[in-house]
């Protein structure tokens, strides 16, 4: 789908130095 390339690009919200595979508390927001 080259027509929409980089048009609907969403920036990541992950922390660059955080290991997401490790155990920890995570907050998830679900919008319905």
Buried (B, 14 or more C-beta within 10 A) or exposed (E): EEEEEEEEEEEEEEEEEEEEEEEEEEEEEEEE
